[in-house]
């Protein structure tokens, strides 16, 4: 499995994560969703509506609906989501797995613990599987 993420969108995600410190940030990835390869064409920032934004992320239902409508109107698919771990690894936490709701979508995690690092994981309905991030 591969997530094609252009370098300018990767930089946009990293900038959003750095701006949000010490809280987690969140956004939606849109483009061409495929079972083996998904291609990100746009990133949509969202407000983190979690009650504990330093350790969790959540998109408010009304904002999520608005973003999904914008993505659909642009003729794009939801490829997945991104969020940051300001002090943790670029891997899904137990909480991330418990709250994942979009099967076969990519979940990009930005770690700012040391050097900025991105990891991408596909949610398989019961578990995450690591996927390669490729720059097209």
DAWO-V239188 format. One record per backbone hydrogen bond with DSSP energy under -1.0 kcal/mol. NH is the residue of the N-H (numbers start at 0). CO is the residue of the C=O. Records with the same first field share a line. If there is no record, write none. Layout:
NH: CO, CO
This chain:
1: 35
2: 131
3: 37
4: 133
9: 5
10: 6
11: 7
12: 8
13: 9
14: 10
15: 11
16: 12
17: 13
18: 14
19: 15
22: 19
23: 52
26: 81
27: 43
28: 79
29: 41
30: 76
31: 38
37: 1
38: 31
39: 3
40: 29
41: 29
43: 27
45: 25
48: 57
54: 51
55: 51
63: 59
64: 60
65: 61
66: 62
67: 63
68: 64
69: 65
70: 66
71: 67
72: 68
73: 69
74: 71
75: 70
76: 30
78: 28
79: 28
80: 105
81: 26
82: 107
83: 24
84: 109
90: 88
96: 92
97: 93
98: 94
99: 95
103: 122
104: 101
105: 78
106: 120
107: 80
108: 118
109: 82
110: 116
111: 84
116: 110
118: 108
120: 106
121: 128
122: 104
123: 126
128: 121
130: 119
131: 0
133: 2
